Amino acid sequence: MAEGLVEAGGMVHCLDRLTEPDKAFTAAKERIPKDSEGGLRYHQVDVTQDKELEKVIAGIADERQRLDGLIAAAGIQQCTPALDYKVDDIARMLATNYTGVFLSARACARQMYKYKIQGSMCLVASMSGTIANRGFVAPVYNSSKAAVLQLTRCLAMEWGRVDEDGGGGIRVNSLSPGHIMTPMVEENFQRGEADRDEWENNSMLGRLSTPEEYKAVGLFLLSRASSYMTGHDLKVDGGTTAW
Ligand SMILES: NC(=O)c1ccc[n+]([C@@H]2O[C@H](COP(=O)([O-])OP(=O)(O)OC[C@H]3O[C@@H](n4cnc5c(N)ncnc54)[C@H](O)[C@@H]3O)[C@@H](O)[C@H]2O)c1
């Protein structure tokens, strides 16, 4: 999704807790043509750390006196039956999947208000926020994604109107992907937590998706192409939730 925004001319900053960016980031950066208006930058930050996150995001906005969009995608997953789930593990999951999204959205909204930018946000939820994935035992992950869906509606309502100072007018939507072949899912298959055939079968298209299939979706949600859309959950799940 970051690459799609760069191709459209955006200066995109990727934030992750990894000390070095993932190899997919480096590969995407290498694909950017030399004469491109857009660019890709990396910042190491943990989205659960409010002060550090605020600082990084404020620094990004101050550079160009603007901040136009956010895709909040940091997430973790854990497959454990509810009967055995440890209380610390529940807190850890919610700290990233819910609080991290909340803090990211708030830090960006503060900059959009400051610079009077009518920006747009895409909060990455999951189809697992709407359905209990058959046979996939991840009760806290699934409900953390349901929390993102409700957060989306609440933030869309709070930040939607332009106020008398010219701040606001911010759109907030969520994205609910279906199964995507990413390191998270590869791990699920390796650990035997999910069955690839079954997941393929869950989709009306009979296959998993690839990260590239979300490129245009990110661009649509962050651009004026979706100018009258807010508080909405966009499902891109190969029909898995539509049977
Ligand atoms: N892969 C799927 O099938 C699928 C389906 C629906 C939704 N999603 C969601 O899409 C998003 C991306 O998932 P993915 O499959 O690419 O997973 P991934 O594990 O491959 O990538 C997640 C990234 O988030 C980062 N991260 C985790 N905790 C962080 C923190 N506290 N601070 C900063 N960065 C942090 C990780 O370092 C990693 O780079 C997640 O929110 C996930 O829940 C994935």
Ligand as a Chemical Component Dictionary entry (heavy atoms), coordinates in Angstrom:
data_LIG
# 
_chem_comp.id                   LIG 
_chem_comp.type                 NON-POLYMER 
_chem_comp.pdbx_formal_charge   0 
_chem_comp.three_letter_code    LIG 
# 
loop_
_chem_comp_atom.comp_id 
_chem_comp_atom.atom_id 
_chem_comp_atom.alt_atom_id 
_chem_comp_atom.type_symbol 
_chem_comp_atom.charge 
_chem_comp_atom.model_Cartn_x 
_chem_comp_atom.model_Cartn_y 
_chem_comp_atom.model_Cartn_z 
_chem_comp_atom.pdbx_ordinal 
LIG N1  N1  N 0  -2.146 -11.369 6.683  1  
LIG C1  C1  C 0  -3.470 -11.454 6.743  2  
LIG O1  O1  O 0  -4.080 -12.427 6.265  3  
LIG C2  C2  C 0  -4.265 -10.342 7.368  4  
LIG C3  C3  C 0  -5.653 -10.392 7.242  5  
LIG C4  C4  C 0  -6.404 -9.373  7.793  6  
LIG C5  C5  C 0  -5.790 -8.335  8.462  7  
LIG N2  N2  N 1  -4.434 -8.320  8.581  8  
LIG C6  C6  C 0  -3.847 -7.202  9.301  9  
LIG O2  O2  O 0  -2.958 -6.524  8.448  10 
LIG C7  C7  C 0  -1.927 -5.897  9.233  11 
LIG C8  C8  C 0  -0.570 -6.318  8.703  12 
LIG O3  O3  O 0  -0.471 -7.726  8.900  13 
LIG P1  P1  P 0  0.602  -8.663  8.187  14 
LIG O4  O4  O 0  -0.090 -9.887  7.799  15 
LIG O5  O5  O -1 1.374  -7.876  7.197  16 
LIG O6  O6  O 0  1.469  -9.013  9.469  17 
LIG P2  P2  P 0  3.052  -9.034  9.661  18 
LIG O7  O7  O 0  3.300  -9.708  10.960 19 
LIG O8  O8  O 0  3.662  -9.609  8.448  20 
LIG O9  O9  O 0  3.361  -7.492  9.771  21 
LIG C9  C9  C 0  2.977  -6.749  10.905 22 
LIG C10 C10 C 0  3.998  -5.671  11.141 23 
LIG O10 O10 O 0  3.602  -4.920  12.313 24 
LIG C11 C11 C 0  4.775  -4.626  13.045 25 
LIG N3  N3  N 0  4.440  -4.383  14.445 26 
LIG C12 C12 C 0  3.900  -5.253  15.336 27 
LIG N4  N4  N 0  3.762  -4.688  16.527 28 
LIG C13 C13 C 0  4.217  -3.403  16.418 29 
LIG C14 C14 C 0  4.338  -2.319  17.296 30 
LIG N5  N5  N 0  3.974  -2.417  18.585 31 
LIG N6  N6  N 0  4.855  -1.154  16.840 32 
LIG C15 C15 C 0  5.246  -1.042  15.542 33 
LIG N7  N7  N 0  5.171  -2.037  14.657 34 
LIG C16 C16 C 0  4.651  -3.205  15.085 35 
LIG C17 C17 C 0  5.647  -5.856  12.878 36 
LIG O11 O11 O 0  7.000  -5.593  13.167 37 
LIG C18 C18 C 0  5.397  -6.219  11.406 38 
LIG O12 O12 O 0  6.319  -5.571  10.555 39 
LIG C19 C19 C 0  -2.179 -6.333  10.683 40 
LIG O13 O13 O 0  -2.905 -5.336  11.361 41 
LIG C20 C20 C 0  -3.023 -7.578  10.508 42 
LIG O14 O14 O 0  -3.803 -7.848  11.646 43 
LIG C21 C21 C 0  -3.649 -9.291  8.040  44 
# 
loop_
_chem_comp_bond.comp_id 
_chem_comp_bond.atom_id_1 
_chem_comp_bond.atom_id_2 
_chem_comp_bond.value_order 
_chem_comp_bond.pdbx_ordinal 
LIG N1  C1  SING 1  
LIG C1  O1  DOUB 2  
LIG C1  C2  SING 3  
LIG C2  C3  SING 4  
LIG C2  C21 DOUB 5  
LIG C3  C4  DOUB 6  
LIG C4  C5  SING 7  
LIG C5  N2  DOUB 8  
LIG N2  C6  SING 9  
LIG N2  C21 SING 10 
LIG C6  O2  SING 11 
LIG C6  C20 SING 12 
LIG O2  C7  SING 13 
LIG C7  C8  SING 14 
LIG C7  C19 SING 15 
LIG C8  O3  SING 16 
LIG O3  P1  SING 17 
LIG P1  O4  DOUB 18 
LIG P1  O5  SING 19 
LIG P1  O6  SING 20 
LIG O6  P2  SING 21 
LIG P2  O7  DOUB 22 
LIG P2  O8  SING 23 
LIG P2  O9  SING 24 
LIG O9  C9  SING 25 
LIG C9  C10 SING 26 
LIG C10 O10 SING 27 
LIG C10 C18 SING 28 
LIG O10 C11 SING 29 
LIG C11 N3  SING 30 
LIG C11 C17 SING 31 
LIG N3  C12 SING 32 
LIG N3  C16 SING 33 
LIG C12 N4  DOUB 34 
LIG N4  C13 SING 35 
LIG C13 C14 SING 36 
LIG C13 C16 DOUB 37 
LIG C14 N5  SING 38 
LIG C14 N6  DOUB 39 
LIG N6  C15 SING 40 
LIG C15 N7  DOUB 41 
LIG N7  C16 SING 42 
LIG C17 O11 SING 43 
LIG C17 C18 SING 44 
LIG C18 O12 SING 45 
LIG C19 O13 SING 46 
LIG C19 C20 SING 47 
LIG C20 O14 SING 48 
# 
